Amino acid sequence: MAEDIRQDKKANFSALTEHNNNGVTKISGLASNKTGASKKLVIKNFKDRPKLADNYTEDTWLKLRDAVGAIQNSTSIKYNLEELYQAVENLCSYKVSPTLYKQLRQVCEDHVQAQIHQFREESLDSLSFLKRMNRCWQDHCRQTIMIRSIFLFLDRTYVLQNSLLPSIWDTGLELFRNHIVSDGAVQKRTVDGILEQIERERNGETVDRSLLRSLLGMLSDLQVYKDSFEERFLMETDRLYAAEGQRLMQERDVPEYLHHVARRLEEENDRVISYLDQSTQKTLISNVEKQLLGEHMTAILQKGLSILLDGNRVMELALLYQLFSKVKGGLPTLLQHWRDYIKSFGGEIVGTPEKDKDMVQDLLDFKDKMDNVAQGCFNRNESFINAMKEAFEAFINNRPNKPAELIAKYVDCKLRAGNKEATEEEMERILDKIMIIFRFIHGKDVFEAFYKKDLAKRLLVGKSASVDAEKSMLSKLKHECGAAFTSKLEGMFKDMELSKDVMIQFKQYTQNQSEPSQLELTVNILTMGYWPSYTPMEVHLPPEMVKLQEVFKLFYLGKHSGRKLQWQPTLGHAVLKTEFKEGKKELQVSLFQTLVLLMFNEGEEFSVEEIKSATGIEEGELRRTLQSLACGKARVLNKSPRGKDIEDGDRFNFNNDFRHKLFRIKINQIQMKETVEEQVSTTERVLMCLCVCVSVCPGRGAGEHHRACVDVSVCLCVQFEEQVSTTERVLMCLCVQVEEQVSTTERVLMCLCVQFEEQVSTTERVLMCLCVQFEEQVSTTERVLMCLCVQVEEQVSTTERVLMSVCPGRGAGEHHRACVDVSVCLCVQVEEQVSTTERVFQDRQYQIDAAVVRIMKMRKTLGHNLLVSELYNQLKFPVKPGDLKKRIESLIDRDYMERDKESPNQYHYVA
């Protein structure tokens, strides 16, 4: 039964087969008997493969060859493409693939070889030749694609299984490359034509970019792009841009040249996107940058960097940085020229004495400009920012001390009352900018000295614009230099606060007096260690002022015994209420001006000698005072004869016709005299200085010669010395060093170096150095031995120049005698005291000595070079090697250290 079922199934399968025209048996359907649920359908392959007809292979190839020929000749195909595809599949199924592949390749090769003749014509111009080549290439690609679509089965079976055989598409490319493009004449004309079109486009002409894109794509597909085109293209590019760079560097300025380079780079990038191969981009752009930038970097920077920076041409500077960042070695070269420019420009600002007045403002503006360039144009490159800082530090310190001094003066100008240029926020920004410049200065101690002196002025005369701004500046200095740097400055503010409490107590004290004074007294008590020292000057004060001084002295010494008050009139100031014909006015004047004006309540006219005798004012100061009152803008005194200078025979009278639009008039001194010589010693560290500001307001004077009703507000300065004991007074302590001995039987050596200044006259000082050495015995039976050595040196201040003019005169009826008039000219600057620099220099000497002793005490034995190196690490101010050598020699002479007997460059510490 089962056998019958199988026979039925076989019969049914055979009945459903049929033969097609090609002789291949195909299954067209399948039927099964569904006679029962247990029946199964089994399908089996043919036992014998159908055979092809004898002429099937030849006939089929003829059909395929005709179809290929029709495609190559661009004519219609006689057969259905599906039929042709099926024919290829049938041939491949019967192992005819090798023959079919060879026959197809031969047909294609014959056709390609026939195409070479159209490129042999010499009459074609380059553009026509390129168009013909492009047309041939496009036709070849189209034909290859259609042929491959017919022979796709062959390409995906036989060719794919044989790795050594190229695909039909690759075969087409190979044939076109071997028979057309590889031809020397054809290739040369093709590449020459492409290069000609590119050169025309570079010269500004319009070209067919699609044609170039197609031809260069052909070369790339044929794998001859690099060998046949790219090498020549890059060579021509170098030649073109090398010549162009040389020519334009001579013809154009740097900004125009930079824009031209940027435009050229953009054009070349656009060519890569449009028709060049992407692999060419890196080399092409690198060559253009090299020829237009790399070969001319130094010339561009030397010719144009200063112009760009001077003109603050931000866009061109940003472009310059962008272009140089692409060139090898571009940024280091730009960095060096940027550093050199800053040093040169900044050095001109700092090194020109004529520009000292605007130096700090110019530095701030220059720093702002360079910051903007570094931030906006140089992409915040850390190397450029650091180079800018190094350059600023270098040129600012090329001129020692002066920038530090002028920065202190600039801060004083900004913090002084009357400066309405900035709000609090703007003031804070200004101070921040100043601190940036301050960081570059090596001699910060010079800044401290001048800043301290100017701060004292502002506080003493009440000219500080804002306490908050002052404290903000101190906070910035403290953060930058440490607490030790600002300790004295902070003490000055503390003194001003404490003075307010003292004044409250003094007012209560005066109210309890039996005869209260009509004068009002205001006192500021200052610690001498914090404040600059001032040269005392004895003047003849009115009795009312002298009496008030005694009252205050009695009050203050009653609370603080053991102190000595010394009045300083140089900082005094007053407000005089005066009556002119025009009406009442208030004159804000100094104490010296006050003493001169008060004389005219007692007389009509006075000579210079009479005023000097009555007031006791030093001659140079008196001349400046009279000059400010009689020769300035507010001439409240008349001088006869008229003139700008004060001579010995001049006479002065009160100007009752004085007129002014303001009610309160400030009369400034021609030159505000400070100290001709500031104390070089360290008196500020031991002694204390009181600066007492006394406001004296007398009532209207009664008398025939009283021309003005004067209310006087006088500021007097007092210095006091604190007495150590009734028998002994310590004036100045320079340095004390105690050497402790290990053995209890050894002696303790102490060296006390004392320096003090004693004023001999108004033009000379005697600096006395008191060096005390004593040995103290440990034993109670031994005596104390003291050796006192006193050396007196005459100190000649560099801030004074004494001009002596000798004018011989004739005596009537007597022998000729020499009549000598001595004219002393003190060169005092209002804002600059060279003596401050001297004091800084002396302080530095002491610091060097202390540093040397400190190092040697720790190291015991040290070579000269190592000692100098250690000193440079410890000292916070610039110092010359010669100065260090002098200080070392001085310490050797004073037996703090000694040279090694065998090696002179070796030092030993002497315990």
C-alpha positions in Angstrom: 0.0 0.0 0.0 2.8 2.4 0.9 4.6 1.6 -2.4 1.5 2.5 -4.4 1.3 5.8 -2.7 4.9 6.6 -3.5 4.3 5.7 -7.2 1.3 8.0 -7.2 3.3 10.9 -5.8 6.0 10.4 -8.4 3.5 10.4 -11.1 1.9 13.5 -9.8 5.3 15.4 -9.6 6.3 14.4 -13.1 3.0 15.6 -14.4 3.5 19.0 -13.0 6.8 19.7 -14.8 7.3 21.3 -18.2 10.2 22.3 -20.5 10.9 25.8 -21.6 12.5 27.1 -24.7 16.0 27.0 -23.2 15.7 23.2 -22.5 15.7 23.7 -18.7 13.1 21.8 -16.7 11.1 24.0 -14.4 8.6 23.1 -11.7 5.4 24.9 -12.3 3.2 23.6 -9.7 2.6 20.9 -7.0 -0.5 18.9 -6.4 -1.1 16.2 -3.8 -3.9 13.8 -3.1 -5.6 14.5 0.0 -7.2 11.1 0.3 -6.4 10.7 3.9 -4.9 12.4 6.9 -2.0 9.9 7.0 -0.7 10.6 3.5 2.7 12.4 3.3 4.2 14.4 0.5 7.9 13.8 -0.4 9.8 15.9 -3.0 12.9 14.5 -4.6 15.5 16.0 -6.9 16.0 15.0 -10.5 18.2 12.0 -10.8 19.8 13.3 -14.0 20.6 17.0 -14.7 19.0 18.3 -17.9 21.5 18.8 -20.8 21.9 22.0 -22.8 21.3 22.0 -26.5 24.4 21.7 -28.6 24.3 25.3 -29.9 22.9 26.9 -26.8 26.2 28.4 -25.5 27.2 29.9 -28.9 23.7 31.3 -29.5 23.5 32.8 -26.1 26.9 34.5 -26.3 25.9 36.0 -29.6 22.9 37.6 -28.0 25.0 38.9 -25.1 27.7 40.3 -27.4 25.1 42.1 -29.5 23.6 43.6 -26.3 27.1 44.7 -25.2 27.8 46.2 -28.6 24.5 48.1 -28.6 25.4 49.5 -25.1 28.8 50.6 -26.3 27.5 52.2 -29.4 24.6 53.8 -27.6 21.9 52.0 -29.6 18.8 50.1 -28.6 19.1 46.5 -27.3 17.1 43.9 -29.2 16.5 41.6 -26.3 14.8 42.0 -22.9 17.3 42.7 -20.1 15.6 40.1 -17.9 16.1 37.5 -20.7 19.7 38.5 -21.0 20.2 38.2 -17.3 18.6 34.8 -17.3 20.8 33.7 -20.1 24.0 34.7 -18.1 22.6 32.8 -15.1 22.0 29.7 -17.2 25.5 29.8 -18.7 27.1 30.2 -15.2 25.0 27.3 -13.9 26.6 25.0 -16.6 30.2 26.0 -15.8 30.7 28.4 -18.7 31.7 31.3 -16.4 35.5 31.4 -17.3 34.8 31.5 -21.0 32.1 34.0 -20.6 34.3 36.3 -18.4 37.2 36.2 -20.9 34.9 36.9 -23.9 33.3 39.9 -22.1 36.7 41.3 -21.1 37.9 41.0 -24.7 34.9 42.8 -26.1 35.3 45.7 -23.6 39.0 46.0 -24.3 38.5 46.2 -28.0 36.0 48.9 -27.6 38.3 51.0 -25.2 41.3 50.6 -27.5 39.2 52.1 -30.3 38.5 55.2 -28.2 42.1 56.3 -28.0 42.1 57.7 -31.5 39.8 60.6 -30.7 42.4 62.0 -28.4 45.2 62.1 -31.0 43.9 65.2 -32.7 46.3 68.1 -32.2 43.9 70.8 -33.2 41.9 70.6 -30.0 42.4 73.3 -27.5 42.9 72.4 -23.8 39.3 73.1 -22.8 37.8 71.1 -25.8 40.2 68.3 -25.0 39.1 68.2 -21.4 35.4 68.2 -22.4 36.0 65.3 -24.8 37.9 63.4 -22.2 35.1 64.0 -19.7 32.5 62.8 -22.2 34.4 59.7 -23.0 34.8 58.9 -19.3 31.2 59.5 -18.5 30.1 57.2 -21.4 32.5 54.6 -20.3 31.2 54.6 -16.8 27.6 54.5 -18.0 28.3 51.6 -20.3 30.2 49.7 -17.7 27.3 50.0 -15.3 24.8 48.7 -17.8 27.0 45.8 -18.9 27.6 44.9 -15.2 23.8 44.9 -14.6 23.4 42.2 -17.4 26.4 40.2 -16.2 25.6 40.7 -12.5 25.2 36.9 -11.8 28.6 36.3 -13.3 30.1 39.2 -11.2 28.5 37.8 -8.0 29.3 34.2 -8.4 32.4 33.4 -10.5 34.3 36.6 -10.0 33.5 36.8 -6.3 34.8 33.2 -5.8 38.1 34.1 -7.6 39.9 36.7 -5.6 42.5 37.2 -8.3 40.0 38.3 -10.9 38.8 42.0 -10.9 35.1 42.7 -10.9 33.4 43.8 -14.1 33.5 47.5 -12.8 37.2 47.2 -11.9 37.9 45.6 -15.2 36.3 48.6 -16.9 38.4 51.0 -14.9 41.6 49.0 -15.5 41.0 49.0 -19.3 40.3 52.7 -19.4 43.4 53.4 -17.3 45.7 51.1 -19.3 44.6 52.1 -22.8 43.6 55.8 -22.4 44.7 57.6 -19.3 48.1 55.8 -19.1 48.9 57.0 -22.6 51.7 59.6 -22.1 50.4 62.2 -24.5 46.8 61.9 -23.3 47.7 62.0 -19.6 49.9 65.1 -20.1 47.3 67.0 -22.0 44.7 66.1 -19.5 46.7 67.2 -16.5 48.0 70.3 -18.2 44.5 71.3 -19.1 43.3 70.8 -15.5 46.2 72.8 -14.1 45.5 75.6 -16.6 41.9 75.8 -15.5 42.8 75.9 -11.8 45.4 78.7 -12.5 42.8 80.7 -14.3 40.4 80.3 -11.4 43.2 81.5 -9.0 43.7 84.5 -11.2 40.0 85.5 -10.8 38.5 83.9 -14.0 35.4 81.7 -14.0 35.9 78.1 -14.9 33.6 75.0 -15.2 34.0 73.4 -11.8 31.8 70.5 -12.6 34.2 69.6 -15.5 37.1 69.7 -13.1 35.3 67.7 -10.5 34.5 65.0 -13.0 38.0 64.8 -14.4 39.7 64.8 -11.0 37.2 62.2 -9.9 38.2 60.1 -12.9 41.9 60.3 -12.0 41.1 59.4 -8.4 38.9 56.4 -9.5 41.7 55.2 -11.8 44.2 55.5 -8.9 46.5 57.9 -10.9 45.5 61.0 -9.0 48.6 61.3 -6.8 51.2 60.2 -9.3 49.9 62.0 -12.4 48.2 65.1 -10.9 48.8 65.9 -7.3 52.6 66.1 -7.4 52.5 68.6 -10.3 49.6 70.5 -8.8 51.4 71.0 -5.5 54.6 72.0 -7.3 52.7 74.6 -9.4 50.9 75.8 -6.2 54.3 76.4 -4.5 55.7 78.2 -7.5 52.6 80.5 -7.8 52.3 81.4 -4.1 56.0 81.8 -3.6 56.1 84.5 -6.3 52.9 86.0 -5.1 54.2 86.2 -1.5 57.4 88.0 -2.5 55.5 90.4 -4.7 52.7 91.3 -2.3 55.1 91.7 0.7 56.7 94.6 -1.2 53.4 96.1 -2.5 51.0 95.8 0.4 51.0 96.7 4.1 50.6 93.9 6.7 46.9 94.2 7.3 46.1 94.0 3.6 48.5 91.1 3.2 47.0 89.2 6.1 43.5 89.5 4.6 44.8 88.4 1.3 46.4 85.3 2.9 43.1 84.5 4.7 41.2 84.8 1.4 43.7 82.6 -0.4 43.3 79.9 2.2 39.6 80.1 2.1 39.7 79.8 -1.7 41.9 76.7 -1.5 39.6 75.1 1.0 36.7 75.8 -1.3 38.5 74.1 -4.2 39.1 71.0 -2.1 35.4 70.9 -1.3 34.4 71.6 -4.9 36.6 69.4 -7.0 39.9 68.4 -5.5 40.4 65.1 -3.6 40.1 65.3 0.2 43.5 63.7 0.5 45.1 66.8 -1.1 43.7 69.3 1.5 46.2 68.9 4.3 49.3 69.1 2.0 47.8 71.9 -0.2 46.9 74.2 2.8 50.2 73.5 4.4 52.1 74.5 1.2 50.0 77.7 0.9 50.6 78.6 4.5 54.3 77.9 4.1 54.8 80.1 1.0 52.5 83.0 2.1 53.3 82.9 5.8 56.1 80.6 6.8 58.6 82.2 4.5 57.7 85.8 5.6 56.9 85.4 9.3 59.8 87.6 10.5 59.2 90.2 7.8 55.5 90.4 8.6 56.1 90.8 12.3 58.9 93.3 11.9 56.9 95.3 9.4 53.4 95.2 10.9 53.1 94.0 14.4 53.9 97.3 16.0 51.5 99.0 13.6 48.7 96.6 14.5 49.4 96.9 18.3 49.8 100.7 18.2 46.5 101.1 16.3 44.8 98.5 18.5 43.6 96.7 15.3 41.9 93.9 17.1 40.5 92.1 14.0 43.9 92.0 12.2 45.6 90.9 15.4 43.1 88.0 15.8 43.7 87.1 12.2 47.4 87.2 12.6 47.3 84.9 15.6 44.9 82.6 13.8 47.2 82.4 10.7 50.4 82.0 12.6 48.9 79.2 14.8 48.7 77.1 11.6 52.3 77.5 10.6 55.1 75.5 12.1 57.0 77.8 14.5 54.5 80.6 14.0 53.3 81.1 17.5 56.8 81.0 19.1 58.0 83.6 16.6 54.9 85.8 17.3 55.4 85.3 21.1 59.0 86.6 20.9 58.1 89.7 18.9 55.1 90.3 21.2 57.4 90.2 24.2 60.0 92.5 22.4 57.2 95.0 21.5 56.0 95.2 25.1 59.5 95.7 26.4 60.3 98.3 23.8 57.0 100.3 24.2 56.9 99.9 28.0 60.6 100.8 28.3 59.9 104.0 26.4 57.2 104.9 28.9 59.3 104.2 31.9 62.6 105.4 30.6 61.6 108.8 29.5 61.8 111.3 32.4 59.7 113.8 30.4 56.8 111.4 30.6 57.1 110.8 34.4 53.9 112.8 35.0 51.8 110.5 33.0 53.9 107.3 33.5 51.5 105.4 35.7 48.4 106.2 33.7 50.2 105.3 30.5 51.2 102.0 32.1 47.7 101.3 33.1 46.3 102.1 29.7 49.1 100.0 28.0 48.4 97.1 30.3 44.6 97.3 29.6 45.4 97.3 25.8 47.7 94.3 26.1 45.2 92.4 28.2 42.5 93.0 25.6 44.8 91.7 22.9 45.8 88.6 24.9 42.2 87.8 25.8 40.4 88.7 22.6 43.0 88.3 19.9 45.4 85.6 21.2 42.7 83.3 22.5 43.8 83.6 26.1 46.9 81.7 25.3 48.8 81.1 28.6 52.1 81.5 26.9 51.3 84.9 25.7 49.9 86.0 29.0 53.0 84.8 30.9 55.2 86.5 28.3 53.4 89.7 28.8 53.9 89.5 32.6 57.6 88.8 32.2 58.0 91.7 29.7 56.2 94.1 32.1 58.3 93.0 35.0 61.5 93.4 32.9 61.0 96.9 31.6 59.4 98.4 34.7 62.5 97.4 36.7 64.9 98.7 34.1 64.6 102.1 35.9 65.0 101.3 39.6 62.8 103.0 42.2 61.2 105.6 40.0 58.1 103.6 38.9 57.5 102.5 42.5 57.6 106.1 43.6 55.3 107.3 40.9 52.8 104.5 41.5 52.6 105.6 45.1 52.0 109.2 44.0 49.4 108.1 41.5 47.5 106.2 44.3 47.8 109.4 46.4 46.2 111.4 43.6 43.3 109.0 43.3 42.7 108.7 47.1 43.0 112.4 47.8 39.9 114.4 48.6 38.6 116.4 45.6 39.1 113.5 43.2 35.6 113.2 41.8 36.6 111.3 38.7 35.4 107.9 39.8 32.6 106.3 41.8 33.3 103.7 44.5 33.1 100.8 42.0 35.3 102.6 39.5 37.8 103.4 42.3 37.9 99.8 43.2 38.7 98.8 39.6 41.4 101.5 39.4 43.0 100.1 42.6 42.9 96.6 41.3 44.6 97.7 38.1 47.3 99.6 40.1 47.9 96.4 42.1 48.6 94.5 38.9 51.3 97.0 38.0 52.5 97.0 41.6 53.2 93.2 41.4 55.8 93.7 38.7 57.9 96.1 40.9 60.9 94.6 42.7 61.6 97.5 45.0 58.3 97.4 46.9 60.0 99.0 49.9 60.4 102.2 47.8 56.7 102.2 47.2 56.0 101.6 50.9 58.1 104.6 51.9 56.5 107.1 49.5 53.0 105.6 50.1 53.5 106.0 53.8 54.5 109.6 53.5 51.6 110.5 51.2 49.1 108.7 53.4 50.4 110.7 56.4 49.7 113.9 54.4 46.2 112.8 53.6 45.4 111.9 57.1 47.0 114.9 58.8 45.4 117.5 56.7 42.1 115.6 56.2 42.5 115.2 52.5 41.6 111.5 52.3 38.6 111.1 49.9 37.3 107.9 51.4 38.3 105.9 54.4 36.8 102.8 52.8 39.0 103.3 49.7 42.0 103.8 51.9 41.3 100.6 53.9 40.6 98.7 50.6 44.0 99.7 49.3 45.6 98.6 52.6 43.8 95.3 52.3 45.1 94.7 48.8 48.7 95.6 49.9 48.4 93.2 52.9 47.1 90.4 50.7 50.0 91.0 48.2 52.9 91.6 50.5 51.9 90.3 53.9 50.9 91.8 57.2 54.4 93.1 58.0 54.3 95.3 55.0 51.2 97.2 56.1 51.5 97.0 59.9 52.8 100.7 60.2 50.1 101.9 57.7 47.4 100.2 59.7 48.8 101.8 62.8 48.4 105.2 61.3 44.6 104.7 61.0 44.4 103.4 64.5 46.1 106.6 65.7 43.5 108.7 64.0 40.8 106.8 65.7 42.4 107.1 69.1 42.9 110.8 68.6 39.1 111.3 68.5 38.8 109.9 72.0 41.6 112.1 73.2 39.9 115.1 71.8 36.7 114.4 73.6 38.5 114.2 76.8 40.4 117.4 76.1 37.3 119.3 75.3 35.8 118.2 78.6 39.1 119.3 80.3 39.0 122.8 78.8 35.4 123.3 79.7 36.2 122.8 83.3 38.9 125.5 83.3 38.2 128.7 85.2 39.1 130.8 82.1 38.2 128.8 79.0 40.0 129.9 75.9 38.3 131.4 72.9 40.3 129.2 70.7 39.2 125.7 69.7 41.8 123.0 69.7 41.8 119.8 67.7 44.6 117.2 68.4 45.6 114.2 66.4 47.9 111.9 68.5 50.2 109.7 66.3 52.7 107.0 67.2 56.1 108.0 65.9 57.0 104.4 64.9 54.1 104.4 62.4 54.5 107.9 60.9 57.3 109.7 59.0 59.5 112.0 61.0 59.5 115.7 60.4 62.2 118.3 60.9 61.4 120.5 63.9 61.3 124.3 63.2 61.0 127.0 65.8 58.7 129.8 64.9 57.2 132.8 66.8 53.6 132.0 67.5 51.0 134.5 68.8 50.6 134.4 72.6 47.1 132.9 72.2 48.5 129.9 70.4 51.4 129.5 72.9 49.0 129.6 75.8 46.9 126.9 74.2 49.9 124.8 73.6 50.7 124.9 77.3 47.2 124.0 78.2 47.3 121.0 76.0 50.8 120.0 77.2 49.6 120.1 80.8 46.6 118.0 79.9 48.4 115.4 77.9 51.5 115.0 80.1 49.1 114.6 83.1 47.8 111.5 81.4 51.1 110.3 79.9 54.0 111.0 82.1 57.6 110.7 81.0 56.9 112.1 77.5 58.3 115.2 75.9 56.2 117.2 73.4 57.8 118.9 70.5 55.7 121.1 68.3 56.0 120.8 64.5 54.6 123.9 62.7 55.5 122.7 59.2 52.2 120.9 58.9 50.1 123.6 60.4 47.1 125.1 58.6 44.5 127.8 59.4 41.4 129.4 58.2 41.5 133.3 58.3 38.3 135.3 58.2 39.2 138.5 56.5 37.4 141.7 55.5 38.2 143.2 52.1 36.4 146.1 50.4 34.4 143.5 48.5 33.3 141.9 51.7 34.2 139.1 54.0 36.3 136.1 52.8 37.8 133.0 54.3 41.3 132.2 53.5 42.5 128.6 53.9 46.2 128.9 54.4 49.2 127.2 56.0 50.5 128.1 59.5 53.4 130.0 57.9 51.0 132.0 55.7 48.9 132.6 58.8 51.8 134.1 60.8 52.7 136.4 57.9 49.1 137.6 57.4 48.6 138.1 61.1 51.4 140.7 61.1 49.3 143.0 59.0 46.8 143.4 61.9 49.7 145.3 63.6 51.2 147.3 60.7 50.8 148.8 57.3 53.9 147.5 55.5 56.7 145.2 56.2 60.0 144.2 54.6 61.3 140.6 54.2 63.7 141.0 57.1 61.0 142.4 59.4 58.7 139.5 58.6 61.5 137.0 59.1 62.4 138.5 62.4 58.8 138.6 63.6 57.8 135.1 62.6 61.1 133.2 62.9 60.3 131.3 59.7 63.4 129.9 57.9 64.4 132.1 55.0 63.8 129.6 52.1 60.4 128.7 53.5 59.6 132.4 54.1 60.3 133.3 50.5 58.0 130.6 49.2 55.3 131.7 51.6 55.5 135.3 50.5 55.6 134.2 46.9 52.4 132.3 47.3 50.6 135.3 49.0 51.9 138.1 46.8 52.7 136.4 43.4 50.2 133.6 43.1 46.7 133.6 41.7 45.2 134.8 45.0 47.3 137.9 45.8 46.1 139.0 49.2 49.4 140.9 49.6 50.9 143.6 47.4 54.7 143.4 46.7 56.8 146.3 45.7 58.6 146.2 43.4 56.4 143.8 41.4 57.9 140.5 40.2 57.7 136.8 40.4 60.7 136.3 42.7 61.2 137.5 46.3 64.2 139.7 46.8 65.8 141.0 50.0 64.6 144.6 49.5 61.0 143.8 48.7 58.2 145.3 50.9 54.7 144.0 51.3 51.4 145.5 52.3 47.8 144.2 52.6 45.8 144.1 49.4 42.5 145.6 50.5 41.2 145.6 46.9 41.4 141.8 46.6 38.5 140.3 44.7 37.5 136.7 44.2 34.2 135.0 43.2 34.5 132.3 46.0 33.9 132.9 49.6 36.4 130.4 50.9 39.7 130.6 49.0 42.5 128.1 49.4 46.0 129.6 48.9 48.5 126.9 48.1 52.2 127.1 48.9 54.4 127.5 45.9 56.4 124.6 47.1 55.1 122.8 50.2 58.2 122.2 52.2 58.5 118.8 53.8 61.7 117.5 55.3 64.9 118.4 53.5 66.5 115.4 55.1 64.4 112.6 56.5 65.9 110.8 59.4 68.0 107.9 58.2 68.0 106.1 61.5 65.3 103.8 62.8 63.9 106.3 65.4 60.4 105.3 64.3 60.9 101.9 65.8 61.6 103.1 69.4 60.4 106.7 69.7 56.8 107.9 69.3 55.7 111.0 67.5 52.7 113.1 68.3 51.3 115.3 65.6 49.0 117.8 67.2 46.7 119.8 65.0 45.6 123.0 66.8 42.8 125.1 65.4 43.1 128.7 66.8 40.2 131.0 66.2 41.0 134.4 67.8 38.4 137.2 67.9 38.6 140.3 65.9 41.6 142.4 66.8 41.2 146.0 68.0 43.6 148.7 66.9 44.4 151.4 64.4 46.4 149.1 62.1 44.0 146.2 62.1 43.0 145.8 58.5 41.4 142.4 58.7 39.4 140.4 61.2 41.2 137.2 61.4 40.0 133.9 62.6 42.9 131.5 62.7 42.7 127.7 62.6 46.3 126.5 63.1 47.5 123.0 62.8 50.6 122.3 64.9 52.6 119.1 64.9 54.2 117.8 68.1 56.8 115.2 68.5 57.6 113.7 71.8 60.3 111.4 73.1 59.6 108.8 75.7 62.0 108.9 78.6 63.3 105.6 79.6 64.5 106.8 83.0 65.5 110.0 84.8 69.2 109.3 84.2 69.2 107.6 80.9 67.5 108.1 77.5 67.5 105.7 74.6 67.4 107.8 71.3 67.8 105.2 68.6 68.3 101.5 68.5 69.5 100.2 65.2 70.1 96.6 65.8 70.8 94.4 68.8 72.3 91.0 68.6 72.9 88.7 71.5 75.1 85.8 71.3 74.5 83.1 73.9 77.5 81.0 74.9 77.2 77.3 75.5 79.4 77.3 78.5 78.2 79.1 81.6 81.8 80.3 82.1 81.9 82.1 78.7 81.0 85.7 78.3 78.0 87.1 76.6 78.8 89.7 73.9 76.2 92.2 72.9 76.7 94.8 70.2 74.4 97.8 70.3 74.6 100.0 67.2 73.0 103.4 67.7 72.5 106.0 65.1 70.9 109.3 65.5 70.6 112.6 63.7 71.2 115.9 65.2 70.3 119.0 63.4 73.2 121.5 63.4 71.7 124.1 61.0 69.1 124.4 58.2 71.5 123.3 55.6 73.6 120.6 57.3 73.1 117.6 59.6 75.5 115.7 61.7 74.9 112.0 61.6 76.4 110.5 64.7 76.9 106.8 65.0 77.1 105.6 68.5 78.5 102.1 68.7 78.4 100.5 72.1 80.0 97.3 72.9 79.9 95.9 76.3 80.8 92.6 78.0 78.8 91.4 80.9 80.4 89.0 83.3 78.5 86.0 84.5 80.2 86.2 87.8 78.8 88.7 90.3 82.4 89.7 91.2 83.3 90.8 87.7 82.7 94.4 86.5 80.9 95.6 83.5 83.2 96.9 80.8 81.9 99.3 78.2 83.6 100.7 75.2 82.0 103.7 73.6 83.1 104.7 70.2 81.7 107.8 68.6 82.1 108.8 65.0 80.7 112.0 63.6 80.1 112.3 59.9 78.7 115.2 58.1 75.7 114.1 56.2 75.2 116.0 52.9 71.7 115.4 51.6 71.3 114.8 47.8 68.1 116.7 47.9 69.9 120.0 48.6 72.0 122.1 46.4 73.7 125.1 47.9 74.5 127.9 45.5 76.8 130.5 46.8 77.1 133.7 44.9 79.7 136.2 46.1 79.1 139.8 45.1 81.9 142.1 46.0 80.9 145.6 46.9 82.6 148.9 47.4 82.8 150.8 50.7 82.6 154.7 50.5 86.1 156.2 51.3 87.5 152.8 52.5 89.4 149.9 51.1 87.6 147.4 48.9 86.0 144.8 51.0 84.2 141.6 49.9 80.6 141.8 50.6 79.3 138.3 50.4 75.6 137.4 49.9 74.9 133.8 50.3 71.9 132.5 48.3 70.9 129.1 49.3 68.6 127.2 47.0 67.0 124.1 48.3 65.7 121.9 45.6 62.5 120.6 47.2 59.9 118.9 45.1 56.3 118.8 46.3 55.6 115.2 45.5 59.1 113.7 45.3 61.7 113.5 48.1 65.0 112.0 47.1 65.7 111.7 50.8 63.0 109.1 51.0 65.0 107.0 48.5 68.1 107.5 50.7 66.3 106.2 53.7 65.1 103.2 51.7 68.7 102.6 50.7 69.9 102.7 54.3 67.1 100.4 55.4 68.2 98.0 52.7 71.8 98.0 54.0 70.5 96.9 57.4 68.4 94.2 55.9 71.3 92.8 54.0 73.5 92.8 57.1 70.8 91.0 59.1 70.3 88.4 56.3 74.0 87.7 56.0 74.3 87.2 59.8 71.2 85.0 59.9 72.5 82.8 57.1 76.0 82.5 58.5 74.7 81.8 62.0 72.7 78.9 60.6 75.3 77.5 58.1 78.5 78.3 60.1 80.7 77.9 57.0 79.7 78.9 53.5 81.3 79.8 50.2 80.9 83.3 48.6 78.7 82.1 45.7 76.4 80.1 47.9 76.1 83.0 50.3 75.2 85.4 47.5 72.7 82.9 46.1 71.0 82.6 49.6 70.9 86.3 49.9 69.1 86.7 46.5 66.5 84.1 47.7 65.8 85.9 51.0 66.0 89.6 50.0 62.8 91.0 48.5 64.3 93.9 46.7 66.8 94.2 43.8 70.4 94.4 44.9 73.7 94.6 43.0 76.5 92.0 43.6 78.8 94.9 44.4 76.6 96.1 47.2 76.4 92.6 48.7 80.2 92.4 48.6 80.5 95.7 50.5 78.2 94.5 53.2 80.1 91.3 53.6 83.3 93.1 53.9 81.7 95.4 56.5 80.6 92.5 58.6 84.1 90.9 58.3 85.6 94.2 59.6 83.1 94.2 62.5 84.1 90.6 63.4 80.8 89.0 62.7 82.5 86.6 60.2 85.9 85.9 58.9 87.6 84.6 55.7 89.1 81.1 55.5 92.9 81.4 55.7 93.4 79.0 52.9 90.4 79.8 50.7 89.5 83.5 50.6 86.1 82.8 49.0 85.1 80.7 52.1 83.5 82.4 55.1 83.2 81.3 58.7 80.8 82.6 61.3 82.4 84.1 64.4 80.4 83.2 67.5 
